[in-house]
Amino acid sequence: MNTDRLPVAVRGGQIFTGGRYDRRRHVGQVAAAAAVAGCLLIQQLSGDWFPPAISVSQYGVGRWGVLFTCWTVLLGLAPVVLHSATPPIAGTRRREAAAKVLLSVGGVAAVVMGLIRTDAGGLQHSWHAKVHLVASIFTLVALPFGIALSMQAASRFWRAIADLLALTSTIGLIGVLMAAGGAALPGMDAASAWAFWQAVAVGVDLALLVGFAASAGSIARDRRMSEQGRNGALTGG
């Protein structure tokens, strides 16, 4: 079998080729594409395009609730799978561990957000609406920064994209907090501003996911070359 194109991991001074990393990356890329398609589809079917009339969570209320659940599950799991598709290398384990924690928290929160829906109309009085709200906060905070941290292993171009989108995500999250406190935007009341900033945050999450999926192959290749060079230096080859 030709293993030259397979990602490589180094453990105990030995190189291990990992075809499973390629398979994981492909699964993650398909999941990322499906998450973006699912977001667009649910907007089309509901007739409520970004920014939504009330909030993104309202897509989960009503006849398209199952589609909303599928979308959020894909949104949460795709970056976790993509992160697992890149073999760990020496010198980056601390950063990768932090990214793994953030992606795991954000992924679980996204799944919870999809399975436990909010109340209709934007009011959040029920217990399940409060759980949904907490899960959505963890999703919007943990996922983008986990993805941006993971993309620091990519080329300079993709790192710059990740940093720019992480900054935009921060602005969106600040806007969500300000809208929650009653701050409005020109031409919008506080409720409309909440929906707008929430749409910005979700849109940035999807953009980061697309960037992560697009850069995943280059991350694997760069790591393979780095580890092959390191192993050659260690063995005198």
Secondary structure, 3 states (H helix, E strand, C coil): CCCCCCCEEEECCEEEECHHHHHHHHHHHHHHHHHHHHHHHHHHHHCCCCCCCCCHHHHHCCCCHHHHHHHHHHHHHHHHHHHHCCCCCCCCHHHHHHHHHHHHHHHHHHHHHHHCCCCHHHCCCCHHHHHHHHHHHHHHHHHHHHHHHHHHHCCHHHHHHHHHHHHHHHHHHHHHHHHHCCCCECCECHHHHHHHHHHHHHHHHHHHHHHHHHHHHHHHHHHHHHHHHHHHHHHCC
